[in-house]
């Protein structure tokens, strides 16, 4: 059974990426995964700053995120698209989690040997697809094996993802392929 850590790069109330994440979590759990959710906004992470890190070490939110990541086999991530990129909230969280807490800690310990399933949605027709390209590259560069099937759902809305028939739609079937691909990835020892 895979243990997944799920999080969204959106901090907005009534976020459609949060709604997509909830639908994906229900699907992953129905396939036998254990899913824990972490709210990136609630971590209260400052913008990554090497001088701040040198003076004070990792903020508690970064430590909490790293600990949750290390307990998981993989990540289930939804990403809004901001000017063709993942959100600053998501990128900043990844940057903080990539930092070592101690001099003897291996680099990128929260990411090595992990897998990830990537999803995005937006009200526009492309559904955040461009953000997933950048996010995939960033995660692969730090040692994460990204599921080969990523899904962007265009014309997303809260109602769409809360619809009990969503998974029977073509978009829902694409989300199912991403979840299945994520759950079938072999876990590489860190």
Buried (B, 14 or more C-beta within 10 A) or exposed (E): EBEBBBBBBBBEEEBBBBBBBBBBBBBBEEBEBEBBBBEBBEBEBEEBEEEEBEEEEBBEBBBBBBEBBBEBBBBBBBBBBBEEBBBEBBBBBBBBBBBBBEEEEEEBBBBBBBBBBBBBBBEEEBBBBBBBBBBBEBBEEBBBBBBEBBBBBBBBEBEBBEBEEBBEEEBBEBBBBBBBBBBEBEEEEE
